[in-house]
């Protein structure tokens, strides 16, 4: 049974990464701590933004979380409760 991702929205961590490597590590660390993460990929080139979206998709799929597209440049990664 999955809970509603809206329950988590009180503690959002925002990222606006410009490169994959450091951002992926920081995103994973925050996610493991149970935080909701907003990621603005507008500062990344196409290849880097695709990598970060794939990475976040894998985190969400592997842990029962959610990855929600908010706009063309922003996604939200939410852990399962």
Secondary structure, DSSP 8 states (H G I E B T S, - for coil): ----GGGGTTSEEEE--SSHHHHHHHHHHHHHTT-EEEEEGGGS-HHHHHHHHHHHHHHHHHHT-EEEE-SSSEEEEE---
